[in-house]
Amino acid sequence: MGGKDGAYNRNKVAEKWKGQLADLRKADPKGYEHMVRIYPEMGHWMKLKDAESLPWMAKFDRNPWPKRIIWRQAKGITSRFYWLQIPEKHLAKGQRVTAEVDGQSIGIAAENTPRLIVRLSDQLVDLDKPVTISVNGEEKFSGTVKRSAREIIKSLDQRADPASAATASVTLKF
């Protein structure tokens, strides 16, 4: 990022995010991997200095089924984030969902979210075994979940990304 790239306050926003991401990484050393480099002498054209980001990004593989998710609905509201989904009619700003998988158990902390769809795959849990899902400390589901072609089709219809296609799901009300 060019430090003199002031259009739309890009330089100020980048500096703010640099600090926020560093704070998040400090609080969660396994999350928020980032690289923010601001070149004070540069404007919008950076004379290819930004090319350093490509080898940095190449060190990482995308994980469409992370074991831990922190999802906050702020400015942009979206109905699906990794393996969690909020039905369209229940979307609202200020929603926050934290979810973590530990073996066959999924623990979820949800704020301002009355309904949640947990999209599942064998990449996340073993669907041949029972799954337990708790929300805000209360067990909401325990049992086996069947894989279905319908779920795969629905998932691919929402997002044409085979790597993130769910094979089963559980809808939770709370």
N, C-alpha and C positions, 0 to 999 in steps of 0.2 A: 504494500500500500504506500502510495506517495504521501508524505507528510504535508505537501502543498496542494494536494487534491481536495480542495474545499467545496467543490460543487456538491450541493445537497448535503453539506456537512459530512461528507464521507470520511474525511480524516478524523473528525471529532468522534463520529460513531465508531470507527475502527479502534481508536484509542480507548474508548469506553469498553468495547467488547474485549479488547486485549486484557484489561484489568478484570472484567467479570469472568472470563474464561480461566484466567490464572487463579482467581479465588475459588472457582468451582473445582478446578483440578486439585488445589491444595486440600479442600474439604473431602474430595473423593479421588484418591490417587489412582484408582482403576478406571476412572471415567474422564471425559472431557479432554481427550488427547487433542492438542491443537498446536498450531504454529502461527503466530501473528508477528509479522515483521513490518515495521513502518520506517521508511527511508525519509528522513526529514527534508532532504534536499530535492526530492523528486515530486513531480506533479502527477497528473493522470498517466502520462507516458513514462514508464519506469526503465526504459532502455534495457528491457528484458531481465531486469533483476528479479522480477516475480517468477521467472522460470525455475528458480530454486524450489518452488512449491511442488513441482511435478515429481522429482525424485523422492521428496519427503512423503507425498501421498502414495507413491508406488510401494512403500514399505508396508502398507496396510491392506487388509482384505476386508471387504464389506461383510458384515454379519447380519443377515436378515432375521435371525432368530436369537437376539441377545438374551442372556439370562436375567438381565436387569434393565428396567426401563424407567425413566423419569419423564413424564409428559405433562406439560403445562399449556393450557389454552390461553394465549395472550392476544397479540394483535391478529395473527392469522389463525383462524379456527379450521381444524381439519377433523374428519370423522375417523381416521385410521392412522395409527402410529405403531409400526412394527406389528406385533401380534395382539394388539389391543384395538378395539373399535367401539366408538360411542354411536348409537343410532342417531341419524340426522336430526330427528325431532327432539333429542335430548342434549344437543350441543349448546354450549354457552361459554362465554368468556369467564375466566377465573377457575375453570375446572383444572384439577391437578390429580394425576394418577401416578403412583409409584408401584411398580410390580417387580417381583423377584421370584425366580424359580430355584428351588432347592430339591433336587431329585424329582420326585413325583408330586411335590407340593408347590403350589403357587400362592404367594402372599401378596395381597393388593391393599394399598391404602388409597382411598378415593375421597376427594372433596368435591361437593356440588355435582355429583355424578350419580343420578338415580338408576341408570342402567348401563351395562357394559357387556360387550361381547369379547370373550377370550378366544382368539383364533389359535388353533393348535396344529402341531405337526410333530412327526417323530424326531425332527431336528431339535425340538424344544423339550418334549417329554416322551416317554415310551408309551405309545397309545395302546399297546397290548396289556398294559397294567393300569390299575385304578389311579385316578388323578384326584387330588384334593385341592380345592380353591377356597381361600379365606379372604374376606373383605373386611377391613378395619377390625381384624382380630376375630371375626365370626365366620365359622365355616358355612359356605354358601353352596358348595357342591362337593360331592364325594362319589366316585364311581368310575366306570369305564366310559370312554367316549368312542363312538364308532366313526371310522373314516368313511367319507362319502364322496362320490364323483360330483354330486351337486355342490358340495362345499368347495371343491377345487374349482369348478366352473364359476361359482359366485366370486371367489377370491380373484381369479384371473380376469373376470369381467370388471372388477373394481380397479385392478392394477395389473397390467400385462407384464408381470414379473414372476416367472416360474419359480425362482429361488425363494420368493416370499409367499408362495401359494399355500394356504392352509388346507389341511385334509379333514379337519373336524373343527367344531366350535361349541362353546358353552355360553348361553346368554344368562346373565345374572341381573336380578332386580334387587335393589336395596334402598 
